[in-house]
Amino acid sequence: MKSLEAMGIKTLTLDVLDDASIAKVASTITQLDILVNNAGAAYSMPVSDVSIAKAKELFDLNVWSYLAVTQAFLPLIIKSKGTIVNQTSLSSVCATPFTSPYNASKAAIASFSESQRLELSPFGVRVVDLKTGSVRSNINDAPKSRLPEASIYKPVREIVEKAMAFEGVAKDAMDRDVWAKATVADLLKKTPPSNIWRGTNAWLVWFMTMLPHGFFDGTVKKMTGLDLVEKKVSS
């Protein structure tokens, strides 16, 4: 934020999980052309080991905060006939193994985005689903999840935890500045696309959506080590 202030940009602190904080900022500003819902976190765990409490916390941030912020700022967006941008993910359409809580949260907000796009079109408001692939960001700096001792995947812990940490994807992540420049250019078009695919593997996942379901299962298994898990479990 300090770097923005140095450029003469006025910044405001907003806690998207605090209704009072949201209301305070919404009452402070008088004009808004583009609202970007970008807050988010990751939580990786096999479905069999998911902590319901942690999954609910993830949804509070990745889903419900988007709705709370959008509702608070909607009058300003309608007034300006502006644009709402929801940061989803390639995971919203390409669910990888061992990351189901994150995948589900992104699929949820992608579905909300599609409904918003239709519902708000009569008011001249555009809604953009930002389907982002792997980008270098601080989300990769979060503490890594560890399998519980009683997990059915304990015999293959090392393989599964590597997949849970997105290690294979993170190393090829797109530079954030490159991603931001391209994304901003898309958003500032006279008629921005309703879906923006940016980041590592974005084009590949877009192509996968055109193919029969499960067509790339073998590739996904190799990428996440699930093929090795199958061999060890069956041996």
Secondary structure, DSSP 8 states (H G I E B T S, - for coil): -HHHHHTT-------TT-HHHHHHHHHH-S--SEEEE-------B-GGG--HHHHHHHHIIIIIHHHHHHHHHHHHHHHHT-EEEEE--GGGTS--TTBHHHHHHHHHHHHHHHHHHHHHGGGT-EEEEEEE-BB--GGGGS------TT-TTGGGHHHHHHHHTTHHHHTT-B-HHHHHHHHHHHHTSSS--SEEEESBTHHHHHHHTTS-TTTTHHHHHHHHTHHHHHHHHH-
